[in-house]
Amino acid sequence: MDEKSMALGRNWDGSEDLTGWYASEKLDGIRAYWDGTKCWTRGGLEIDLPASIRASLPAEPVDGEVYAGRGNLQAARLAVQNNRWTPEIRFVAHDMPGRAGNYAERMAFAPADAVKVFQIRDEEHAVSASVEIMMGGGEGLVVRPQHDGYVIGRKAYLKIK
């Protein structure tokens, strides 16, 4: 397994029961992987993070995203591709691949700038949370099952948007 690989999601089709799954907002940024010393794109290109962002990351792997806020994908893209970093751009943690346990247990070790995680009560809760995010200009939800361990691949999580 390539250390720069990241979990990739697929759209939720309504067939899975999401009760008890973990959810967080789906961010619209550039997926990135911090290996503990360097940052990489999904395609394996090194990202030259500013020193201020590097200093906020731990000396262990973090699956995350270069994010400039809702509706600012272009700013994140310019930072990653052209090294045009602005103050609103940050690295947001999605998962802690080197940690054991379920998603919530792994995220307890995430850096301060991390997605907010909550547990889904039922399908209605998942859909209403996704709609609320989209009404605020966001993309929707990412949901992960309760299984232990970090999983790479399209079945690792679902997107509700």
N, C-alpha and C positions, 0 to 999 in steps of 0.2 A: 504494500500500500504506500503510495506517495504521500509524504508528510504534508504536502501542499494541497492535497485533496480536501474537499469540503462536502458536507452533507448537502444534497440537492433535494428540493421538494417537488411534489406534484399537486395538482389541484384536487381538492376534496370533491368527490362526486356524490356524497350523501350516503354511501354504502357502509362506511365505518361508523360504529358507535363511538363518539368522542367523549363520553362520560369518563371523567377522571384524567383525561389527557391534559398536558401542560400547554399553555398558550402564551403568545407574546405578539406584539405588533409586528407586521411584516414591513420592514423598512425598505425604502427605495434609495439604495446606495450601491456602492461597488463592493461585492463580496470580497473578503480578504481573510488571510490566515496568518496569524502571528505565530512563529515557531519558537518563540522564547528569545530570539535575538534579531530576527529579520521578518519583514512582512511580505506576503506574496499575493498575487491575484489568483483567481480560480485557474487561469491558464498557465500559471507558473512563472509569471514575470515579477521581479522584485519591485516593491513599492517603497519609495524613499520617504518614509514617514518623518515629519518634523521631530526634532528632539523633544519638544514638549509632549507630544503624543507617545513617543517611545518610552519616555520616563514614566508614563502612567500605566504601562503594560507590565505584567509579571514576567519572570524568567521561565515561563512554561507556555505551552501552546494555548492559543485562543482562536476559536473560529468566530469571525465577526464581519464587520462591514465598515467601510469608510462612508460616513454619512454626514450630510450637510443640512439635514432637516427636511420636513415634508415639502415636496415640490422642488427640491434643489438637487436633483440627480446630476444635472449638468455641472454644477460646482464640484461635486464629488468626483465626477469623471475628469474634469480639468485638473484637479489635484493629483489624482492617480496617474493620468497620462502625461500631463505637462508640468508637474511639480508646482502647480499654482494653488497653494494652500492659503485659505482664508480662516479667520478666527472661528467661524461657526462649524468648521469641518472637524470631525472627531472620529475615533475608532470606537465602535459600539460592539461589545461582546455579545455573541449569540450562544456560545457553548464553550465548555472547558474540556477539550478532547482527552487530555491526559489524566483527568480525574475519574474516579470510580463512582458508581451510584447512578440513580435515576437523574433525569434532567434537573429537577429542583435541587437535588443534592450537589450536582456538579456546579450549578450556577451559584451556589452559596460561596464558591471560591472565585467568582468572576470579579474583574476589576470594577471600580465604582461606576464607570460608564458602561452599563449593560442594559439589555432589554428588560422590561418589567415582566415577570412571569406570574401567571395565575393558573389555577386548575379549573377546568371546565366542569360545570354541574350537569349539563345535558345539551342536547342539540340546539334548543332554543337559546341557551346562554351563549353558545359559540356563535350562532348567527347574529344575535343582537350585539355582541361585543364587536364583531367584524363590521357590522353596519355603523355602529357608533364611531369606530376609527375612520371608516370611509367618509362619513358625514363631516369629519374634522379634517379631511384632506389627505388622510392616510390611505394605504393600499389594502389593508385587511389584516388577517391573522395568520400566524404560523402556528400549527399545533403539532405536538410531539407525544407519542405514546409514553406510558409509564415505565417501559422496559429499562433495564440497567444498561449503562454503557453508551458511549458515543458511537453512532452508526453512520457510515458513509453510504450514499446511494439515494436514488430517487424515492425509495420507500422509507427513508429515514424520518420524514415529516410531511405534513400536508399543508397546503395553503388554502385559506378561505378568503376569496375576494370577489 
